[in-house]
Amino acid sequence: MAGHAARRCCLGWDFSTQQVKVVAVDEGLNVFYEDSVHFDRDLPEFGTQGGVHVHEDRLTITSPVLMWVQALDVILEKMKASGFDFSQVLALSGAGQQHGSIYWKTGANLALTSLSPDLPLYQQLQTCFSISDCPVWMDSSTTIQCRQLEAAVGGARLSQLPHRSRAYERFTGNQIAKIHQQNPQAYSHTERISLVSSFAASLFLGCYSPLTTSSGSGMNLLQIQDKVWSQPCLSACLQGCAEQAGISSTITFSPQGAISSYYVQRYGFPPGCKVVAFTGDNPASLAGMRLEEGDIAVSLGTSDTLFLWLQEPTPALEGHIFCNPVDPQHYMALLCFKNGSLMREKIRDVSASRSWSEFSKALRSTEMGNGGNLGFYFDVMEITPEIIGHHRFNPESHEVSAFPRDVEIRALIEGQFMAKRIHAEGLGYRVMPKTKILATGGASHNRDILQVLADVFGAPVYVIDTANSACVGSAYRAFHGLAGGTDVPFSEVVKLAPDPRLAATPSPGASQVYEALLPRYAKLEQRILSQTRGPVG
């Protein structure tokens, strides 16, 4: 790629499930270079499908750690061949898929600190890992370890403790516990355990990188309010302290140091290029979308995901609470809903003759609040709430078997957004006067759907291009680190970034309509839950 040789910039990396990706962002916060290595396509020798190995039990899901190492080699060589001027890179940061863990073999740090610029990383790190296939976020094989952890700290009370999340199979502490129990020999030969994010940072630093508070929040091991490891959880998972478990006792928020001389000599990075602490992909996406206090991001895709900026989280058994990646005094929360675009498409097909135009017309022709008709639509078992099936209620809260087509469409969209608001508020989120909603994903192109979103939440909705939000957020965090990190507001550093576009504002009277409907919707949700799994609470 020509035309970028003299642009001072920061690099943003993303070590995700299916690829390693990089963007270069100049000092005007414009993305001017991007590239990627797709694991299945570009590195077929590792035999992955979707970037992972699914084991026979269908629960154990891993990725080969050397695949990530070789992907970094390949992408750097591609950049070099394109004429990318590494000498202009001021700093870099990155993201890694949340929860995944890497096990460095005894002696690996010596290999990291003595890399030869004459050889690719892949050749020099072949023998540096005690576990060759590492567990990733898709793994759900640690139910036993989750129950052991919850039993050790008082059952599901884990979410009431400062960790703010119940035990999840994919969370790293439970994954480490499984390896400790089932592969003690490999564990005994491990000198350091990294998350994917701190592993990637270690490759650039040429030494072990500490974790960030935001990435460490997805381990079931961190007390997120105090920003320290929980000794009861470490003891339950690993029978020891952080250092004995091979986990860094240092948790960082700021720049970690200069790039390894390996990259200076092999690719021409400047010796003063800073490596800013890497974090998880979800926190990096929050940075890429430039959320501020009181904001909410809604990704309307195959699954619907909410990113929330919280001042103070409320203990709950649903959702995930993380330390905020750009403000150490605040938090972020994540809520995921499985029944997203596929559910919307199904109702469109049945009630709007497969036409989004007819679907939108139905939303415009029906009143806010849908005359008191409420619906719950879950084709697959939902995460929050744990419900499956279609449930429709008339204005008297009696369950009915069907709605007219237009009513069905509005019931679906209103119900999806009311559920999101109710469960966001359950985690401590509150709509503020300055709140803005950032909408992304396929459904964010439908203005009538966004109008319902604005009405239900009582806040303006903006749309933003977040195709590479984790990468771009990582580049923004690199600039933030250069500017002084926590001493400088993140919003000040990214003020030159492209503004989101206003798409919808709340309709007059929307607040009164939905403030009355939301408590009723929540009660009906609890009624369905009690009918499907017995009394709640």
C-alpha positions as CSV (number, residue, x, y, z in Angstrom):
1,M,0.0,0.0,0.0
2,A,1.5,3.3,-1.1
3,G,0.8,6.7,0.3
4,H,1.3,5.9,4.0
5,A,5.1,6.1,4.2
6,A,5.4,9.4,6.1
7,R,2.4,9.3,8.4
8,R,3.2,9.1,12.1
9,C,0.8,6.6,13.6
10,C,-0.2,4.1,16.2
11,L,-1.0,0.5,15.5
12,G,-4.0,-1.4,16.8
13,W,-3.9,-5.2,16.9
14,D,-6.7,-7.7,17.4
15,F,-5.9,-11.4,18.2
16,S,-9.4,-12.7,17.7
17,T,-11.0,-16.1,17.3
18,Q,-10.6,-16.4,13.5
19,Q,-7.8,-14.0,12.6
20,V,-5.1,-11.6,13.6
21,K,-5.8,-8.1,12.3
22,V,-4.0,-4.7,12.4
23,V,-4.9,-1.2,11.6
24,A,-2.7,1.9,11.5
25,V,-4.3,5.2,12.7
26,D,-2.6,8.5,12.0
27,E,-2.4,11.5,14.4
28,G,-5.7,12.8,12.9
29,L,-7.3,9.5,14.0
30,N,-7.8,8.4,10.4
31,V,-7.4,4.7,9.6
32,F,-5.1,4.5,6.6
33,Y,-3.8,0.9,6.7
34,E,-5.4,-2.4,7.6
35,D,-4.5,-6.0,7.0
36,S,-5.3,-9.5,8.5
37,V,-4.3,-13.1,8.5
38,H,-7.2,-15.5,8.5
39,F,-6.3,-18.7,10.3
40,D,-8.4,-21.2,8.3
41,R,-7.5,-19.7,5.0
42,D,-4.0,-18.5,5.4
43,L,-2.6,-21.1,7.9
44,P,-4.4,-24.3,6.9
45,E,-1.6,-26.4,8.3
46,F,-3.0,-25.9,11.8
47,G,-6.3,-27.6,10.8
48,T,-8.7,-25.2,12.5
49,Q,-12.3,-24.6,11.6
50,G,-13.4,-21.1,12.6
51,G,-10.0,-20.7,14.1
52,V,-10.4,-23.4,16.7
53,H,-10.3,-27.2,17.3
54,V,-13.5,-28.7,18.6
55,H,-12.8,-31.8,20.5
56,E,-14.8,-35.0,20.6
57,D,-16.9,-34.1,23.6
58,R,-18.0,-30.9,21.7
59,L,-17.4,-29.0,24.9
60,T,-13.6,-28.7,24.8
61,I,-12.6,-26.0,22.3
62,T,-9.0,-24.9,21.9
63,S,-6.6,-23.1,19.5
64,P,-3.0,-23.8,18.7
65,V,-0.9,-21.2,20.3
66,L,1.9,-21.3,17.7
67,M,-0.8,-20.5,15.1
68,W,-1.1,-17.0,16.7
69,V,2.7,-16.7,16.7
70,Q,3.0,-17.6,13.1
71,A,0.1,-15.3,12.2
72,L,2.0,-12.3,13.7
73,D,5.1,-13.3,11.6
74,V,3.0,-13.4,8.4
75,I,1.1,-10.1,8.9
76,L,4.4,-8.3,9.8
77,E,6.0,-9.6,6.6
78,K,3.0,-8.6,4.6
79,M,3.2,-5.1,6.0
80,K,6.9,-5.0,5.2
81,A,6.3,-6.2,1.6
82,S,3.7,-3.5,1.1
83,G,6.2,-0.8,2.0
84,F,4.7,0.1,5.3
85,D,7.1,2.5,7.1
86,F,7.4,1.0,10.6
87,S,9.8,3.9,11.6
88,Q,6.7,6.1,11.9
89,V,5.0,4.0,14.5
90,L,4.8,6.0,17.8
91,A,3.1,3.2,19.9
92,L,1.0,0.1,19.6
93,S,-1.6,-1.6,21.6
94,G,-4.0,-4.5,21.0
95,A,-6.8,-6.8,22.0
96,G,-7.2,-10.5,22.5
97,Q,-10.2,-12.7,22.6
98,Q,-11.5,-12.6,26.1
99,H,-10.8,-15.5,28.6
100,G,-8.4,-17.6,26.5
101,S,-5.2,-18.6,28.3
102,I,-1.6,-19.4,27.2
103,Y,0.9,-21.5,29.2
104,W,4.5,-20.5,28.9
105,K,7.0,-23.3,29.6
106,T,9.8,-23.0,32.1
107,G,12.6,-21.1,30.3
108,A,10.3,-19.3,27.8
109,N,11.1,-15.9,29.2
110,L,14.8,-16.4,28.4
111,A,13.8,-17.2,24.8
112,L,11.6,-14.0,24.6
113,T,14.4,-11.8,25.9
114,S,17.0,-13.2,23.5
115,L,15.1,-13.2,20.1
116,S,17.3,-13.2,17.0
117,P,16.2,-10.7,14.3
118,D,17.4,-13.2,11.7
119,L,14.6,-15.7,12.4
120,P,10.8,-15.5,12.5
121,L,9.1,-15.8,15.9
122,Y,7.5,-19.1,15.0
123,Q,10.9,-20.8,14.7
124,Q,12.3,-19.4,18.0
125,L,9.2,-20.1,20.2
126,Q,8.5,-23.7,19.1
127,T,9.4,-25.2,22.5
128,C,8.1,-22.3,24.7
129,F,4.6,-23.6,25.6
130,S,3.7,-26.3,28.0
131,I,0.2,-26.5,26.5
132,S,0.2,-26.5,22.7
133,D,-3.6,-26.2,22.2
134,C,-4.9,-23.6,24.6
135,P,-8.5,-23.2,25.8
136,V,-10.5,-20.3,24.3
137,W,-13.7,-18.4,25.2
138,M,-15.9,-21.0,23.3
139,D,-14.8,-23.8,25.7
140,S,-17.6,-25.0,28.1
141,S,-15.9,-28.1,29.6
142,T,-15.3,-26.7,33.1
143,T,-18.7,-27.1,34.7
144,I,-17.1,-29.2,37.5
145,Q,-14.5,-26.5,38.2
146,C,-17.2,-23.8,38.2
147,R,-19.2,-25.7,40.8
148,Q,-16.1,-26.2,42.9
149,L,-15.3,-22.5,42.8
150,E,-18.9,-21.5,43.7
151,A,-19.0,-24.1,46.5
152,A,-15.7,-22.7,47.9
153,V,-16.9,-19.2,48.1
154,G,-20.6,-19.8,49.0
155,G,-22.4,-20.9,45.9
156,A,-23.7,-18.3,43.4
157,R,-22.8,-15.7,46.0
158,L,-19.7,-15.3,43.8
159,S,-21.5,-12.6,41.9
160,Q,-22.2,-10.7,45.1
161,L,-18.5,-10.6,45.9
162,P,-16.3,-7.9,44.4
163,H,-15.7,-10.2,41.3
164,R,-19.2,-9.3,40.1
165,S,-19.7,-12.3,37.9
166,R,-20.9,-15.8,38.7
167,A,-18.6,-18.7,37.7
168,Y,-18.7,-19.3,33.9
169,E,-17.2,-22.2,32.1
170,R,-15.2,-20.0,29.7
171,F,-13.7,-17.8,32.5
172,T,-10.0,-18.3,32.8
173,G,-9.7,-19.3,36.5
174,N,-11.9,-22.3,35.9
175,Q,-9.9,-23.2,32.7
176,I,-6.6,-23.0,34.7
177,A,-8.1,-25.2,37.4
178,K,-9.1,-27.9,34.9
179,I,-5.5,-28.0,33.5
180,H,-4.1,-28.0,37.1
181,Q,-6.3,-31.0,37.9
182,Q,-6.2,-33.0,34.6
183,N,-2.7,-32.2,33.3
184,P,-0.6,-31.7,36.4
185,Q,2.7,-32.5,34.6
186,A,2.2,-29.7,32.0
187,Y,1.1,-27.4,34.7
188,S,4.2,-28.1,36.8
189,H,6.3,-27.1,33.8
190,T,4.5,-23.8,33.4
191,E,6.4,-20.7,34.6
192,R,3.8,-18.1,33.5
193,I,0.1,-18.1,32.5
194,S,-1.0,-15.3,30.1
195,L,-4.4,-14.3,28.7
196,V,-4.4,-13.9,24.9
197,S,-4.1,-10.2,25.3
198,S,-1.1,-10.3,27.6
199,F,0.5,-13.1,25.5
200,A,0.3,-10.8,22.5
201,A,1.8,-7.9,24.4
202,S,4.6,-10.2,25.6
203,L,5.5,-11.0,22.0
204,F,6.0,-7.3,21.3
205,L,7.7,-6.5,24.6
206,G,10.2,-9.4,24.4
207,C,9.3,-10.3,28.1
208,Y,6.2,-11.2,30.1
209,S,3.5,-8.6,30.1
210,P,1.3,-8.1,33.1
211,L,-2.5,-8.2,32.7
212,T,-4.8,-5.2,32.5
213,T,-7.6,-4.8,35.0
214,S,-10.2,-5.0,32.2
215,S,-8.9,-8.2,30.7
216,G,-8.3,-9.7,34.1
217,S,-12.0,-9.1,34.9
218,G,-13.0,-12.1,32.8
219,M,-11.2,-14.7,35.0
220,N,-13.4,-15.2,38.1
221,L,-10.2,-14.3,40.0
222,L,-10.1,-10.5,40.2
223,Q,-11.7,-8.3,42.8
224,I,-12.6,-5.6,40.3
225,Q,-13.3,-2.9,42.8
226,D,-10.0,-3.2,44.6
227,K,-8.1,-4.2,41.4
228,V,-6.4,-7.1,43.3
229,W,-6.5,-10.9,43.0
230,S,-9.0,-12.6,45.2
231,Q,-7.1,-15.0,47.5
232,P,-10.2,-17.2,48.2
233,C,-10.8,-17.6,44.4
234,L,-7.1,-18.3,43.8
235,S,-7.1,-20.9,46.5
236,A,-10.2,-22.5,45.2
237,C,-9.0,-22.6,41.6
238,L,-5.3,-23.0,42.0
239,Q,-4.5,-23.9,45.6
240,G,-2.1,-21.0,45.8
241,C,-1.3,-17.3,45.3
242,A,-1.0,-15.5,42.0
243,E,2.8,-16.0,41.6
244,Q,2.6,-19.7,42.6
245,A,-0.1,-20.1,39.9
246,G,2.1,-18.4,37.4
247,I,-0.1,-15.4,37.1
248,S,1.4,-11.9,37.1
249,S,0.8,-10.2,40.5
250,T,1.0,-6.9,38.7
251,I,-2.1,-5.5,37.1
252,T,-1.5,-2.5,34.9
253,F,-3.4,0.2,33.1
254,S,-0.7,2.3,31.5
255,P,2.2,1.9,28.9
256,Q,4.4,-1.1,29.7
257,G,7.7,-0.2,27.9
258,A,9.5,0.0,24.6
259,I,9.1,-2.5,21.9
260,S,11.6,-5.4,21.8
261,S,14.8,-4.8,19.8
262,Y,13.8,-7.8,17.7
263,Y,11.2,-5.6,15.9
264,V,13.6,-2.6,15.7
265,Q,16.2,-4.7,13.9
266,R,14.0,-6.9,11.8
267,Y,11.3,-4.5,10.7
268,G,12.6,-1.0,11.4
269,F,10.4,0.0,14.3
270,P,11.9,3.0,16.2
271,P,13.6,2.1,19.5
272,G,11.2,4.5,21.3
273,C,8.0,2.8,20.1
274,K,5.8,2.2,23.2
275,V,3.8,-0.9,23.9
276,V,0.6,0.1,25.7
277,A,-1.0,-2.6,27.8
278,F,-3.2,-4.9,25.6
279,T,-6.7,-5.7,26.8
280,G,-9.7,-8.0,25.9
281,D,-11.6,-7.6,22.7
282,N,-14.8,-6.4,24.4
283,P,-13.1,-3.6,26.4
284,A,-11.1,-2.6,23.3
285,S,-14.4,-2.3,21.4
286,L,-15.8,0.0,24.1
287,A,-12.7,2.2,23.5
288,G,-13.2,2.0,19.7
289,M,-16.8,3.1,20.0
290,R,-15.7,5.9,22.3
291,L,-18.4,5.3,24.9
292,E,-18.5,7.9,27.7
293,E,-20.2,7.9,31.1
294,G,-23.9,7.1,30.8
295,D,-23.6,5.8,27.2
296,I,-24.7,2.5,25.9
297,A,-23.7,0.6,22.7
298,V,-26.2,-1.8,21.2
299,S,-24.9,-4.3,18.6
300,L,-27.8,-5.7,16.7
301,G,-26.4,-8.8,15.0
302,T,-27.0,-12.5,15.0
303,S,-26.8,-12.1,18.7
304,D,-27.6,-8.7,20.3
305,T,-24.9,-7.3,22.6
306,L,-25.0,-4.4,25.0
307,F,-21.9,-2.5,26.2
308,L,-22.6,-0.3,29.2
309,W,-20.5,2.3,30.9
310,L,-21.2,2.0,34.6
311,Q,-20.2,4.2,37.6
312,E,-21.0,1.5,40.1
313,P,-22.1,-2.0,39.2
314,T,-24.9,-3.8,41.0
315,P,-24.4,-7.5,41.9
316,A,-26.3,-9.8,39.6
317,L,-26.2,-13.4,38.3
318,E,-26.5,-12.2,34.7
319,G,-24.2,-10.3,32.5
320,H,-20.5,-9.6,33.0
321,I,-18.9,-6.7,34.8
322,F,-15.4,-5.5,33.7
323,C,-13.0,-2.8,34.8
324,N,-13.3,0.1,32.4
325,P,-10.4,0.0,29.8
326,V,-10.1,3.8,29.6
327,D,-11.2,5.1,33.0
328,P,-9.9,3.2,36.1
329,Q,-12.6,4.7,38.4
330,H,-15.5,3.3,36.4
331,Y,-16.7,-0.1,35.0
332,M,-18.2,-1.6,31.9
333,A,-20.8,-4.3,31.6
334,L,-21.7,-6.7,28.8
335,L,-25.0,-8.3,28.2
336,C,-25.6,-10.8,25.4
337,F,-28.9,-12.0,23.9
338,K,-28.9,-15.0,21.6
339,N,-32.2,-14.2,19.9
340,G,-31.2,-11.3,17.8
341,S,-31.3,-10.9,14.0
342,L,-32.5,-14.4,13.2
343,M,-35.6,-13.9,15.4
344,R,-36.3,-10.5,13.7
345,E,-35.9,-12.2,10.3
346,K,-38.2,-15.0,11.2
347,I,-41.0,-12.6,12.3
348,R,-40.4,-10.5,9.2
349,D,-40.8,-13.6,7.0
350,V,-44.0,-14.7,8.7
351,S,-45.7,-11.3,9.4
352,A,-44.2,-9.0,6.7
353,S,-44.0,-11.2,3.6
354,R,-40.2,-11.4,3.9
355,S,-40.0,-7.6,3.3
356,W,-38.1,-5.2,5.5
357,S,-40.1,-2.4,3.9
358,E,-43.4,-4.0,5.1
359,F,-41.8,-4.7,8.5
360,S,-40.9,-1.0,8.9
361,K,-44.4,0.0,7.7
362,A,-45.9,-2.1,10.5
363,L,-43.7,-0.3,13.1
364,R,-44.8,3.1,11.8
365,S,-48.5,2.2,11.7
366,T,-48.7,0.9,15.3
367,E,-48.7,3.1,18.4
368,M,-46.0,3.2,21.0
369,G,-46.8,0.7,23.7
370,N,-48.6,-1.5,21.2
371,G,-52.0,-0.9,22.9
372,G,-50.7,-2.8,25.9
373,N,-49.9,-6.0,23.9
374,L,-46.5,-7.5,25.0
375,G,-44.5,-10.3,23.5
376,F,-41.5,-12.6,24.3
377,Y,-39.8,-14.3,21.3
378,F,-37.1,-16.9,21.9
379,D,-36.4,-19.5,19.2
380,V,-33.4,-20.8,21.2
381,M,-32.8,-20.8,24.9
382,E,-32.0,-17.2,25.8
383,I,-29.1,-16.3,28.0
384,T,-30.9,-13.4,29.7
385,P,-33.6,-14.4,30.7
386,E,-33.3,-18.2,30.5
387,I,-36.5,-18.6,28.5
388,I,-37.4,-20.4,25.2
389,G,-40.6,-20.2,23.2
390,H,-43.0,-17.5,22.1
391,H,-45.2,-15.8,24.7
392,R,-47.8,-13.2,23.9
393,F,-49.9,-11.2,26.4
394,N,-52.9,-9.0,25.9
395,P,-53.5,-5.7,27.7
396,E,-55.0,-7.6,30.7
397,S,-51.8,-9.7,30.9
398,H,-53.6,-12.8,29.7
399,E,-51.5,-15.1,27.5
400,V,-52.9,-15.4,24.0
401,S,-51.9,-17.6,21.1
402,A,-51.5,-15.0,18.3
403,F,-51.4,-11.3,17.5
404,P,-52.4,-9.5,14.3
405,R,-49.4,-9.2,12.0
406,D,-48.6,-5.5,12.7
407,V,-49.0,-6.0,16.5
408,E,-46.7,-9.0,16.3
409,I,-43.9,-7.0,14.7
410,R,-44.1,-4.2,17.2
411,A,-44.4,-6.7,20.1
412,L,-41.2,-8.3,19.0
413,I,-39.1,-5.1,18.6
414,E,-40.5,-3.4,21.8
415,G,-40.0,-6.6,23.7
416,Q,-36.4,-7.0,22.6
417,F,-35.6,-3.5,23.7
418,M,-37.5,-3.5,26.9
419,A,-35.7,-6.7,27.9
420,K,-32.4,-5.0,27.2
421,R,-33.2,-1.9,29.3
422,I,-34.6,-4.0,32.2
423,H,-31.5,-6.2,32.4
424,A,-29.1,-3.3,31.9
425,E,-30.7,-1.5,34.8
426,G,-30.4,-4.7,36.8
427,L,-26.6,-4.3,36.5
428,G,-26.7,-0.7,37.7
429,Y,-27.2,1.2,34.5
430,R,-29.3,4.3,34.5
431,V,-30.3,6.5,31.6
432,M,-28.8,10.0,32.2
433,P,-29.7,13.4,30.5
434,K,-26.5,13.2,28.4
435,T,-26.9,9.5,27.5
436,K,-26.5,8.5,23.9
437,I,-27.0,5.1,22.4
438,L,-24.6,3.9,19.7
439,A,-26.2,1.3,17.4
440,T,-24.2,-1.1,15.3
441,G,-24.9,-4.3,13.4
442,G,-27.2,-5.1,10.6
443,A,-30.5,-3.8,12.2
444,S,-28.8,-0.5,12.8
445,H,-29.6,0.3,9.1
446,N,-33.3,0.2,9.8
447,R,-34.4,3.6,11.0
448,D,-37.8,2.4,12.3
449,I,-36.2,-0.2,14.5
450,L,-33.8,2.5,15.8
451,Q,-36.8,4.8,16.6
452,V,-38.3,2.1,18.9
453,L,-34.9,1.8,20.5
454,A,-34.8,5.6,21.2
455,D,-38.3,5.5,22.5
456,V,-37.8,2.6,24.9
457,F,-34.6,3.9,26.3
458,G,-35.6,7.6,26.2
459,A,-32.3,8.6,24.6
460,P,-31.0,9.6,21.2
461,V,-29.6,6.9,19.0
462,Y,-26.5,7.4,16.9
463,V,-25.0,5.0,14.3
464,I,-21.2,4.4,14.0
465,D,-19.0,2.4,11.8
466,T,-17.4,-0.3,14.0
467,A,-16.2,-2.8,11.5
468,N,-12.9,-2.9,13.2
469,S,-13.8,-1.5,16.6
470,A,-11.4,-3.7,18.7
471,C,-8.5,-2.8,16.4
472,V,-9.4,0.9,16.2
473,G,-10.0,1.0,20.0
474,S,-6.6,-0.5,20.5
475,A,-5.0,2.3,18.4
476,Y,-6.9,4.9,20.3
477,R,-5.7,3.3,23.6
478,A,-2.1,3.5,22.2
479,F,-2.6,7.3,21.6
480,H,-4.1,7.6,25.1
481,G,-1.1,5.8,26.6
482,L,1.3,8.2,24.8
483,A,-0.7,11.2,26.1
484,G,-0.3,10.2,29.7
485,G,-2.9,7.4,30.2
486,T,-5.0,7.9,33.3
487,D,-3.8,11.4,33.8
488,V,-5.6,12.6,30.6
489,P,-9.3,12.0,29.8
490,F,-9.7,9.4,27.0
491,S,-12.4,11.6,25.5
492,E,-9.8,14.4,25.1
493,V,-7.4,12.1,23.2
494,V,-10.1,10.9,20.7
495,K,-11.9,14.1,20.1
496,L,-10.7,14.3,16.5
497,A,-12.2,10.9,15.7
498,P,-15.2,10.8,13.3
499,D,-18.5,11.7,15.0
500,P,-21.3,9.2,15.0
501,R,-24.4,10.2,13.0
502,L,-27.7,10.9,14.8
503,A,-30.4,8.4,13.6
504,A,-33.3,8.8,16.0
505,T,-34.6,10.8,18.9
506,P,-37.3,9.9,21.4
507,S,-40.8,10.6,20.3
508,P,-43.0,13.0,22.4
509,G,-44.7,11.0,25.2
510,A,-42.4,8.0,24.8
511,S,-41.1,8.3,28.4
512,Q,-44.5,8.1,29.9
513,V,-45.5,5.1,27.8
514,Y,-42.5,2.9,28.5
515,E,-42.0,3.9,32.1
516,A,-45.5,2.4,32.7
517,L,-44.9,-0.7,30.5
518,L,-41.4,-1.7,31.8
519,P,-42.5,-2.9,35.2
520,R,-45.3,-4.9,33.7
521,Y,-42.9,-6.5,31.1
522,A,-40.5,-7.4,34.0
523,K,-43.3,-9.1,36.0
524,L,-44.5,-11.1,32.9
525,E,-40.9,-12.2,32.3
526,Q,-40.7,-13.5,35.9
527,R,-44.1,-15.2,35.5
528,I,-42.8,-17.1,32.4
529,L,-39.6,-18.0,34.3
530,S,-41.6,-19.4,37.2
531,Q,-43.8,-21.5,34.9
532,T,-40.8,-23.0,33.1
533,R,-38.5,-23.7,36.0
534,G,-40.5,-23.4,39.2
535,P,-40.9,-20.5,41.6
536,V,-38.2,-17.7,41.2
537,G,-36.4,-16.2,44.1
